[in-house]
Amino acid sequence: MQYTQQLPIYQVDAFTSIRFKGNPAAIVPLQTWLTDDIMQAIAAENNLSETAFFVPEENGFRLRWFTPTTEVRFCGHATLATAHTLYAHLNYTAPEIQFFTKSGLFTVVKQGELYLMNFPVDHIVACEPPLLIQESLGNVKILDCYKGLDDYLVIIESQAQLKALKPDFRLLTQVLSRGVIVSARGEDTDFVSRCFFPQSGIDEDPVTGSAHTTLTPYWAQQLGKNNLTAQQISTRGGYLECTLNAERVIVCGKAVTFLIGEFFI
């Protein structure tokens, strides 16, 4: 069989320093864009929550993210994984990376093992929890519900309830949003969360950087402080440090490389 291109690929576990934890993302460096159909097919073949593609631009990189079923306008963990790939494997040495995305300019700074990502705040509005969300979460008491730009944010009583949660994804798929973030006060961190995106082909995302642009301003107000520790208590799990800085959220995490390879199209 003839191949038209041979391309590098990296798989990185984000928001962790331990392989097989955190959230895995595939990273594909490009010199010029592939077609959207080809990038979507690659993401489906990888079958990870996100595959990131980037091309160099003046003063930075143009960055896009695809789930196995669709392109998304914002993905935090794959942004972290892309920054890690550039610094760890592609000889990037500048103190800051600029990523130009469909959600605007994101910057990443490396400090030791930590990557500090600068994202815009997601402004949330209080709302009644949609019936589909209430039914999908079962008998769990909902304390508060908010709607952000992409997701619903649901607050429940405890970390134990959150860990035991078994949503009905058939119902959640029908909610008119990217997904649903469920959160509670943490036992060992300031807050904990789980994130469900069946609408995008991901029943539960292991660790979701973008969700923390929604979670951080909420918990900063609730707890009266701007520097917060967070844990996403999915099966793989991951830890984040988050800072509210006016209209921006600094989301910090570590990353570790799992795979370096090549593929053919």
Secondary structure, DSSP 8 states (H G I E B T S, - for coil): ---S-EEEEEEEEES-SSTTSSEEEEEEE-SS---HHHHHHHHHHHTSSEEEEEEEETTEEEEEEE-SS-EES--HHHHHHHHHHHHHHS---SSEEEEEETTEEEEEEEETTEEEEEEE----EE----HHHHHHTTT--EEEEEE-SSEEEEEES-HHHHHH----HHHHTTSSSSEEEEEEE-SSSSEEEEEEEGGGTEEEES--TTTHHHHHHHHHHHHT-SEEEEEE-SSS-EEEEEEEETTEEEEEE-EEEEEEEEEE-
